[in-house]
Amino acid sequence: MMTMTLIFCIALLGLGLAQTHLLSALLCLEMMMLALYFGLGQTALLGPDYPLMIALILLTFSACEASSGLALLVLISRSHGSDLLASFNLS
């Protein structure tokens, strides 16, 4: 369980530090979701009363997050010409 916490913290640190490209931010988010999924799966194996449906729902959410993130990456790259986070205008 300590390994999953370490992986999640490394991904969170990478998300905070890697603010150059959108793709690196999306990869850090995906790594955080995978750390949560592996930790939940490990917890489900340790306890027989733990519902496995939650692990499947979390895996579905991480797959949807990955597909929508890549779709946004393609859309932003086509409209702005690059995936640099500094080139986005929020206003």
Backbone as XML, in Angstrom:
<?xml version="1.0"?>
<chain id="A" units="angstrom">
  <residue number="1" name="MET">
    <atom name="N" x="0.816" y="-1.194" z="0.000"/>
    <atom name="CA" x="0.000" y="0.000" z="0.000"/>
    <atom name="C" x="0.861" y="1.260" z="0.000"/>
  </residue>
  <residue number="2" name="MET">
    <atom name="N" x="2.041" y="1.140" z="0.584"/>
    <atom name="CA" x="2.953" y="2.292" z="0.609"/>
    <atom name="C" x="3.439" y="2.638" z="-0.790"/>
  </residue>
  <residue number="3" name="THR">
    <atom name="N" x="3.590" y="1.609" z="-1.641"/>
    <atom name="CA" x="4.044" y="1.851" z="-3.007"/>
    <atom name="C" x="3.009" y="2.645" z="-3.788"/>
  </residue>
  <residue number="4" name="MET">
    <atom name="N" x="1.743" y="2.325" z="-3.602"/>
    <atom name="CA" x="0.690" y="3.043" z="-4.308"/>
    <atom name="C" x="0.619" y="4.506" z="-3.861"/>
  </residue>
  <residue number="5" name="THR">
    <atom name="N" x="0.835" y="4.730" z="-2.583"/>
    <atom name="CA" x="0.857" y="6.105" z="-2.074"/>
    <atom name="C" x="2.040" y="6.868" z="-2.651"/>
  </residue>
  <residue number="6" name="LEU">
    <atom name="N" x="3.171" y="6.201" z="-2.758"/>
    <atom name="CA" x="4.358" y="6.833" z="-3.332"/>
    <atom name="C" x="4.144" y="7.153" z="-4.809"/>
  </residue>
  <residue number="7" name="ILE">
    <atom name="N" x="3.540" y="6.243" z="-5.554"/>
    <atom name="CA" x="3.258" y="6.483" z="-6.967"/>
    <atom name="C" x="2.289" y="7.653" z="-7.121"/>
  </residue>
  <residue number="8" name="PHE">
    <atom name="N" x="1.264" y="7.700" z="-6.279"/>
    <atom name="CA" x="0.297" y="8.803" z="-6.346"/>
    <atom name="C" x="0.968" y="10.138" z="-6.037"/>
  </residue>
  <residue number="9" name="CYS">
    <atom name="N" x="1.847" y="10.167" z="-5.034"/>
    <atom name="CA" x="2.530" y="11.415" z="-4.671"/>
    <atom name="C" x="3.503" y="11.858" z="-5.753"/>
  </residue>
  <residue number="10" name="ILE">
    <atom name="N" x="4.168" y="10.911" z="-6.400"/>
    <atom name="CA" x="5.076" y="11.260" z="-7.501"/>
    <atom name="C" x="4.283" y="11.843" z="-8.668"/>
  </residue>
  <residue number="11" name="ALA">
    <atom name="N" x="3.129" y="11.259" z="-8.957"/>
    <atom name="CA" x="2.290" y="11.780" z="-10.038"/>
    <atom name="C" x="1.748" y="13.165" z="-9.690"/>
  </residue>
  <residue number="12" name="LEU">
    <atom name="N" x="1.394" y="13.373" z="-8.443"/>
    <atom name="CA" x="0.917" y="14.689" z="-8.010"/>
    <atom name="C" x="2.028" y="15.729" z="-8.089"/>
  </residue>
  <residue number="13" name="LEU">
    <atom name="N" x="3.228" y="15.325" z="-7.710"/>
    <atom name="CA" x="4.378" y="16.221" z="-7.832"/>
    <atom name="C" x="4.675" y="16.532" z="-9.294"/>
  </residue>
  <residue number="14" name="GLY">
    <atom name="N" x="4.591" y="15.515" z="-10.152"/>
    <atom name="CA" x="4.796" y="15.737" z="-11.578"/>
    <atom name="C" x="3.741" y="16.641" z="-12.173"/>
  </residue>
  <residue number="15" name="LEU">
    <atom name="N" x="2.511" y="16.519" z="-11.705"/>
    <atom name="CA" x="1.441" y="17.400" z="-12.182"/>
    <atom name="C" x="1.694" y="18.841" z="-11.765"/>
  </residue>
  <residue number="16" name="GLY">
    <atom name="N" x="2.235" y="19.020" z="-10.577"/>
    <atom name="CA" x="2.525" y="20.376" z="-10.116"/>
    <atom name="C" x="3.726" y="20.995" z="-10.794"/>
  </residue>
  <residue number="17" name="LEU">
    <atom name="N" x="4.710" y="20.181" z="-11.151"/>
    <atom name="CA" x="5.942" y="20.714" z="-11.733"/>
    <atom name="C" x="5.930" y="20.752" z="-13.256"/>
  </residue>
  <residue number="18" name="ALA">
    <atom name="N" x="5.287" y="19.809" z="-13.891"/>
    <atom name="CA" x="5.285" y="19.728" z="-15.355"/>
    <atom name="C" x="4.135" y="20.549" z="-15.919"/>
  </residue>
  <residue number="19" name="GLN">
    <atom name="N" x="4.320" y="21.846" z="-15.985"/>
    <atom name="CA" x="3.263" y="22.715" z="-16.474"/>
    <atom name="C" x="3.627" y="23.311" z="-17.829"/>
  </residue>
  <residue number="20" name="THR">
    <atom name="N" x="4.340" y="22.535" z="-18.642"/>
    <atom name="CA" x="4.717" y="23.022" z="-19.954"/>
    <atom name="C" x="3.762" y="22.521" z="-21.027"/>
  </residue>
  <residue number="21" name="HIS">
    <atom name="N" x="3.534" y="21.220" z="-21.082"/>
    <atom name="CA" x="2.714" y="20.611" z="-22.118"/>
    <atom name="C" x="1.462" y="19.987" z="-21.514"/>
  </residue>
  <residue number="22" name="LEU">
    <atom name="N" x="0.401" y="20.015" z="-22.273"/>
    <atom name="CA" x="-0.857" y="19.416" z="-21.836"/>
    <atom name="C" x="-0.737" y="17.898" z="-21.752"/>
  </residue>
  <residue number="23" name="LEU">
    <atom name="N" x="0.053" y="17.300" z="-22.649"/>
    <atom name="CA" x="0.198" y="15.858" z="-22.654"/>
    <atom name="C" x="0.859" y="15.359" z="-21.372"/>
  </residue>
  <residue number="24" name="SER">
    <atom name="N" x="1.850" y="16.070" z="-20.866"/>
    <atom name="CA" x="2.490" y="15.643" z="-19.618"/>
    <atom name="C" x="1.539" y="15.764" z="-18.429"/>
  </residue>
  <residue number="25" name="ALA">
    <atom name="N" x="0.689" y="16.784" z="-18.430"/>
    <atom name="CA" x="-0.303" y="16.922" z="-17.364"/>
    <atom name="C" x="-1.329" y="15.794" z="-17.434"/>
  </residue>
  <residue number="26" name="LEU">
    <atom name="N" x="-1.741" y="15.423" z="-18.639"/>
    <atom name="CA" x="-2.692" y="14.322" z="-18.790"/>
    <atom name="C" x="-2.082" y="12.988" z="-18.381"/>
  </residue>
  <residue number="27" name="LEU">
    <atom name="N" x="-0.810" y="12.785" z="-18.682"/>
    <atom name="CA" x="-0.142" y="11.557" z="-18.271"/>
    <atom name="C" x="-0.011" y="11.467" z="-16.757"/>
  </residue>
  <residue number="28" name="CYS">
    <atom name="N" x="0.229" y="12.590" z="-16.105"/>
    <atom name="CA" x="0.284" y="12.588" z="-14.638"/>
    <atom name="C" x="-1.077" y="12.271" z="-14.039"/>
  </residue>
  <residue number="29" name="LEU">
    <atom name="N" x="-2.132" y="12.808" z="-14.618"/>
    <atom name="CA" x="-3.481" y="12.483" z="-14.139"/>
    <atom name="C" x="-3.796" y="11.003" z="-14.333"/>
  </residue>
  <residue number="30" name="GLU">
    <atom name="N" x="-3.367" y="10.433" z="-15.450"/>
    <atom name="CA" x="-3.611" y="9.016" z="-15.691"/>
    <atom name="C" x="-2.810" y="8.155" z="-14.717"/>
  </residue>
  <residue number="31" name="MET">
    <atom name="N" x="-1.610" y="8.571" z="-14.389"/>
    <atom name="CA" x="-0.807" y="7.829" z="-13.418"/>
    <atom name="C" x="-1.446" y="7.872" z="-12.032"/>
  </residue>
  <residue number="32" name="MET">
    <atom name="N" x="-2.048" y="8.994" z="-11.680"/>
    <atom name="CA" x="-2.751" y="9.089" z="-10.406"/>
    <atom name="C" x="-3.963" y="8.153" z="-10.375"/>
  </residue>
  <residue number="33" name="MET">
    <atom name="N" x="-4.689" y="8.091" z="-11.472"/>
    <atom name="CA" x="-5.842" y="7.195" z="-11.526"/>
    <atom name="C" x="-5.420" y="5.731" z="-11.465"/>
  </residue>
  <residue number="34" name="LEU">
    <atom name="N" x="-4.327" y="5.384" z="-12.118"/>
    <atom name="CA" x="-3.855" y="4.003" z="-12.070"/>
    <atom name="C" x="-3.359" y="3.623" z="-10.678"/>
  </residue>
  <residue number="35" name="ALA">
    <atom name="N" x="-2.735" y="4.564" z="-9.981"/>
    <atom name="CA" x="-2.310" y="4.294" z="-8.605"/>
    <atom name="C" x="-3.520" y="4.056" z="-7.710"/>
  </residue>
  <residue number="36" name="LEU">
    <atom name="N" x="-4.573" y="4.845" z="-7.900"/>
    <atom name="CA" x="-5.794" y="4.630" z="-7.128"/>
    <atom name="C" x="-6.439" y="3.293" z="-7.467"/>
  </residue>
  <residue number="37" name="TYR">
    <atom name="N" x="-6.423" y="2.933" z="-8.741"/>
    <atom name="CA" x="-7.023" y="1.666" z="-9.157"/>
    <atom name="C" x="-6.250" y="0.477" z="-8.584"/>
  </residue>
  <residue number="38" name="PHE">
    <atom name="N" x="-4.931" y="0.511" z="-8.657"/>
    <atom name="CA" x="-4.135" y="-0.592" z="-8.117"/>
    <atom name="C" x="-4.270" y="-0.687" z="-6.602"/>
  </residue>
  <residue number="39" name="GLY">
    <atom name="N" x="-4.316" y="0.437" z="-5.921"/>
    <atom name="CA" x="-4.520" y="0.414" z="-4.477"/>
    <atom name="C" x="-5.879" y="-0.138" z="-4.095"/>
  </residue>
  <residue number="40" name="LEU">
    <atom name="N" x="-6.896" y="0.219" z="-4.856"/>
    <atom name="CA" x="-8.235" y="-0.301" z="-4.591"/>
    <atom name="C" x="-8.319" y="-1.792" z="-4.884"/>
  </residue>
  <residue number="41" name="GLY">
    <atom name="N" x="-7.652" y="-2.225" z="-5.948"/>
    <atom name="CA" x="-7.631" y="-3.648" z="-6.253"/>
    <atom name="C" x="-6.875" y="-4.453" z="-5.214"/>
  </residue>
  <residue number="42" name="GLN">
    <atom name="N" x="-5.794" y="-3.887" z="-4.688"/>
    <atom name="CA" x="-5.037" y="-4.562" z="-3.642"/>
    <atom name="C" x="-5.860" y="-4.657" z="-2.358"/>
  </residue>
  <residue number="43" name="THR">
    <atom name="N" x="-6.603" y="-3.623" z="-2.051"/>
    <atom name="CA" x="-7.465" y="-3.643" z="-0.881"/>
    <atom name="C" x="-8.597" y="-4.652" z="-1.056"/>
  </residue>
  <residue number="44" name="ALA">
    <atom name="N" x="-9.102" y="-4.774" z="-2.274"/>
    <atom name="CA" x="-10.177" y="-5.730" z="-2.542"/>
    <atom name="C" x="-9.689" y="-7.163" z="-2.388"/>
  </residue>
  <residue number="45" name="LEU">
    <atom name="N" x="-8.435" y="-7.423" z="-2.692"/>
    <atom name="CA" x="-7.900" y="-8.775" z="-2.524"/>
    <atom name="C" x="-7.677" y="-9.122" z="-1.057"/>
  </residue>
  <residue number="46" name="LEU">
    <atom name="N" x="-7.412" y="-8.117" z="-0.227"/>
    <atom name="CA" x="-7.149" y="-8.373" z="1.189"/>
    <atom name="C" x="-8.420" y="-8.627" z="1.984"/>
  </residue>
  <residue number="47" name="GLY">
    <atom name="N" x="-9.486" y="-7.970" z="1.629"/>
    <atom name="CA" x="-10.731" y="-8.127" z="2.376"/>
    <atom name="C" x="-11.804" y="-8.791" z="1.551"/>
  </residue>
  <residue number="48" name="PRO">
    <atom name="N" x="-12.394" y="-9.892" z="2.013"/>
    <atom name="CA" x="-13.413" y="-10.580" z="1.203"/>
    <atom name="C" x="-14.748" y="-9.844" z="1.143"/>
  </residue>
  <residue number="49" name="ASP">
    <atom name="N" x="-15.001" y="-8.937" z="2.048"/>
    <atom name="CA" x="-16.280" y="-8.223" z="2.055"/>
    <atom name="C" x="-16.260" y="-6.958" z="1.197"/>
  </residue>
  <residue number="50" name="TYR">
    <atom name="N" x="-15.113" y="-6.641" z="0.640"/>
    <atom name="CA" x="-14.982" y="-5.414" z="-0.142"/>
    <atom name="C" x="-15.597" y="-5.620" z="-1.530"/>
  </residue>
  <residue number="51" name="PRO">
    <atom name="N" x="-16.471" y="-4.718" z="-1.950"/>
    <atom name="CA" x="-17.122" y="-4.923" z="-3.256"/>
    <atom name="C" x="-16.164" y="-4.655" z="-4.419"/>
  </residue>
  <residue number="52" name="LEU">
    <atom name="N" x="-16.089" y="-5.602" z="-5.321"/>
    <atom name="CA" x="-15.221" y="-5.467" z="-6.490"/>
    <atom name="C" x="-15.832" y="-4.559" z="-7.551"/>
  </residue>
  <residue number="53" name="MET">
    <atom name="N" x="-17.106" y="-4.248" z="-7.411"/>
    <atom name="CA" x="-17.757" y="-3.385" z="-8.394"/>
    <atom name="C" x="-17.160" y="-1.988" z="-8.377"/>
  </residue>
  <residue number="54" name="ILE">
    <atom name="N" x="-16.717" y="-1.519" z="-7.217"/>
    <atom name="CA" x="-16.113" y="-0.190" z="-7.127"/>
    <atom name="C" x="-14.826" y="-0.143" z="-7.928"/>
  </residue>
  <residue number="55" name="ALA">
    <atom name="N" x="-14.044" y="-1.223" z="-7.906"/>
    <atom name="CA" x="-12.816" y="-1.270" z="-8.692"/>
    <atom name="C" x="-13.117" y="-1.211" z="-10.187"/>
  </residue>
  <residue number="56" name="LEU">
    <atom name="N" x="-14.156" y="-1.888" z="-10.625"/>
    <atom name="CA" x="-14.523" y="-1.838" z="-12.037"/>
    <atom name="C" x="-15.035" y="-0.460" z="-12.443"/>
  </residue>
  <residue number="57" name="ILE">
    <atom name="N" x="-15.765" y="0.185" z="-11.555"/>
    <atom name="CA" x="-16.246" y="1.530" z="-11.844"/>
    <atom name="C" x="-15.078" y="2.503" z="-11.942"/>
  </residue>
  <residue number="58" name="LEU">
    <atom name="N" x="-14.097" y="2.370" z="-11.059"/>
    <atom name="CA" x="-12.932" y="3.244" z="-11.106"/>
    <atom name="C" x="-12.123" y="3.007" z="-12.375"/>
  </residue>
  <residue number="59" name="LEU">
    <atom name="N" x="-12.005" y="1.768" z="-12.807"/>
    <atom name="CA" x="-11.311" y="1.472" z="-14.061"/>
    <atom name="C" x="-12.056" y="2.072" z="-15.244"/>
  </residue>
  <residue number="60" name="THR">
    <atom name="N" x="-13.373" y="2.033" z="-15.216"/>
    <atom name="CA" x="-14.166" y="2.636" z="-16.284"/>
    <atom name="C" x="-13.972" y="4.150" z="-16.314"/>
  </residue>
  <residue number="61" name="PHE">
    <atom name="N" x="-13.960" y="4.773" z="-15.142"/>
    <atom name="CA" x="-13.730" y="6.215" z="-15.082"/>
    <atom name="C" x="-12.345" y="6.587" z="-15.592"/>
  </residue>
  <residue number="62" name="SER">
    <atom name="N" x="-11.331" y="5.782" z="-15.274"/>
    <atom name="CA" x="-9.986" y="6.111" z="-15.740"/>
    <atom name="C" x="-9.876" y="5.934" z="-17.253"/>
  </residue>
  <residue number="63" name="ALA">
    <atom name="N" x="-10.578" y="4.959" z="-17.817"/>
    <atom name="CA" x="-10.567" y="4.792" z="-19.269"/>
    <atom name="C" x="-11.294" y="5.956" z="-19.950"/>
  </residue>
  <residue number="64" name="CYS">
    <atom name="N" x="-12.397" y="6.391" z="-19.373"/>
    <atom name="CA" x="-13.119" y="7.544" z="-19.929"/>
    <atom name="C" x="-12.293" y="8.814" z="-19.810"/>
  </residue>
  <residue number="65" name="GLU">
    <atom name="N" x="-11.578" y="8.959" z="-18.698"/>
    <atom name="CA" x="-10.719" y="10.128" z="-18.509"/>
    <atom name="C" x="-9.593" y="10.141" z="-19.527"/>
  </residue>
  <residue number="66" name="ALA">
    <atom name="N" x="-9.028" y="8.995" z="-19.818"/>
    <atom name="CA" x="-7.941" y="8.924" z="-20.788"/>
    <atom name="C" x="-8.441" y="9.242" z="-22.196"/>
  </residue>
  <residue number="67" name="SER">
    <atom name="N" x="-9.581" y="8.707" z="-22.560"/>
    <atom name="CA" x="-10.091" y="8.948" z="-23.914"/>
    <atom name="C" x="-10.532" y="10.396" z="-24.099"/>
  </residue>
  <residue number="68" name="SER">
    <atom name="N" x="-11.195" y="10.963" z="-23.109"/>
    <atom name="CA" x="-11.603" y="12.365" z="-23.243"/>
    <atom name="C" x="-10.404" y="13.308" z="-23.169"/>
  </residue>
  <residue number="69" name="GLY">
    <atom name="N" x="-9.382" y="12.949" z="-22.392"/>
    <atom name="CA" x="-8.170" y="13.758" z="-22.347"/>
    <atom name="C" x="-7.438" y="13.762" z="-23.670"/>
  </residue>
  <residue number="70" name="LEU">
    <atom name="N" x="-7.349" y="12.615" z="-24.315"/>
    <atom name="CA" x="-6.697" y="12.566" z="-25.624"/>
    <atom name="C" x="-7.517" y="13.288" z="-26.691"/>
  </residue>
  <residue number="71" name="ALA">
    <atom name="N" x="-8.839" y="13.213" z="-26.584"/>
    <atom name="CA" x="-9.681" y="13.958" z="-27.522"/>
    <atom name="C" x="-9.485" y="15.463" z="-27.341"/>
  </residue>
  <residue number="72" name="LEU">
    <atom name="N" x="-9.388" y="15.919" z="-26.104"/>
    <atom name="CA" x="-9.119" y="17.338" z="-25.852"/>
    <atom name="C" x="-7.738" y="17.745" z="-26.351"/>
  </residue>
  <residue number="73" name="LEU">
    <atom name="N" x="-6.770" y="16.856" z="-26.194"/>
    <atom name="CA" x="-5.419" y="17.145" z="-26.676"/>
    <atom name="C" x="-5.407" y="17.335" z="-28.187"/>
  </residue>
  <residue number="74" name="VAL">
    <atom name="N" x="-6.090" y="16.465" z="-28.910"/>
    <atom name="CA" x="-6.155" y="16.585" z="-30.372"/>
    <atom name="C" x="-6.892" y="17.860" z="-30.762"/>
  </residue>
  <residue number="75" name="LEU">
    <atom name="N" x="-7.995" y="18.162" z="-30.089"/>
    <atom name="CA" x="-8.768" y="19.356" z="-30.402"/>
    <atom name="C" x="-7.965" y="20.626" z="-30.143"/>
  </residue>
  <residue number="76" name="ILE">
    <atom name="N" x="-7.278" y="20.687" z="-29.024"/>
    <atom name="CA" x="-6.503" y="21.879" z="-28.683"/>
    <atom name="C" x="-5.288" y="22.013" z="-29.584"/>
  </residue>
  <residue number="77" name="SER">
    <atom name="N" x="-4.660" y="20.897" z="-29.928"/>
    <atom name="CA" x="-3.504" y="20.954" z="-30.822"/>
    <atom name="C" x="-3.898" y="21.443" z="-32.209"/>
  </residue>
  <residue number="78" name="ARG">
    <atom name="N" x="-5.074" y="21.058" z="-32.647"/>
    <atom name="CA" x="-5.529" y="21.525" z="-33.968"/>
    <atom name="C" x="-5.947" y="22.988" z="-33.944"/>
  </residue>
  <residue number="79" name="SER">
    <atom name="N" x="-6.569" y="23.429" z="-32.868"/>
    <atom name="CA" x="-7.065" y="24.809" z="-32.845"/>
    <atom name="C" x="-5.975" y="25.815" z="-32.481"/>
  </residue>
  <residue number="80" name="HIS">
    <atom name="N" x="-5.048" y="25.451" z="-31.572"/>
    <atom name="CA" x="-4.012" y="26.384" z="-31.140"/>
    <atom name="C" x="-2.671" y="26.153" z="-31.828"/>
  </residue>
  <residue number="81" name="GLY">
    <atom name="N" x="-2.486" y="25.014" z="-32.443"/>
    <atom name="CA" x="-1.235" y="24.742" z="-33.136"/>
    <atom name="C" x="-0.195" y="24.047" z="-32.280"/>
  </residue>
  <residue number="82" name="SER">
    <atom name="N" x="-0.366" y="24.005" z="-30.964"/>
    <atom name="CA" x="0.566" y="23.312" z="-30.071"/>
    <atom name="C" x="-0.180" y="22.925" z="-28.799"/>
  </residue>
  <residue number="83" name="ASP">
    <atom name="N" x="0.503" y="22.128" z="-27.971"/>
    <atom name="CA" x="-0.120" y="21.727" z="-26.707"/>
    <atom name="C" x="0.519" y="22.418" z="-25.514"/>
  </residue>
  <residue number="84" name="LEU">
    <atom name="N" x="1.155" y="23.551" z="-25.747"/>
    <atom name="CA" x="1.763" y="24.295" z="-24.652"/>
    <atom name="C" x="0.679" y="24.928" z="-23.791"/>
  </residue>
  <residue number="85" name="LEU">
    <atom name="N" x="0.788" y="24.722" z="-22.484"/>
    <atom name="CA" x="-0.216" y="25.258" z="-21.576"/>
    <atom name="C" x="-0.167" y="26.777" z="-21.500"/>
  </residue>
  <residue number="86" name="ALA">
    <atom name="N" x="0.982" y="27.368" z="-21.789"/>
    <atom name="CA" x="1.106" y="28.820" z="-21.721"/>
    <atom name="C" x="0.369" y="29.507" z="-22.867"/>
  </residue>
  <residue number="87" name="SER">
    <atom name="N" x="0.074" y="28.779" z="-23.938"/>
    <atom name="CA" x="-0.588" y="29.401" z="-25.087"/>
    <atom name="C" x="-2.106" y="29.441" z="-24.957"/>
  </residue>
  <residue number="88" name="PHE">
    <atom name="N" x="-2.651" y="28.856" z="-23.905"/>
    <atom name="CA" x="-4.112" y="28.834" z="-23.726"/>
    <atom name="C" x="-4.563" y="30.125" z="-23.066"/>
  </residue>
  <residue number="89" name="ASN">
    <atom name="N" x="-5.674" y="30.622" z="-23.520"/>
    <atom name="CA" x="-6.267" y="31.837" z="-22.969"/>
    <atom name="C" x="-7.566" y="31.446" z="-22.280"/>
  </residue>
  <residue number="90" name="LEU">
    <atom name="N" x="-7.651" y="31.705" z="-20.980"/>
    <atom name="CA" x="-8.838" y="31.319" z="-20.223"/>
    <atom name="C" x="-9.947" y="32.360" z="-20.262"/>
  </residue>
  <residue number="91" name="SER">
    <atom name="N" x="-9.672" y="33.542" z="-20.743"/>
    <atom name="CA" x="-10.706" y="34.576" z="-20.760"/>
    <atom name="C" x="-11.265" y="34.791" z="-22.146"/>
  </residue>
</chain>
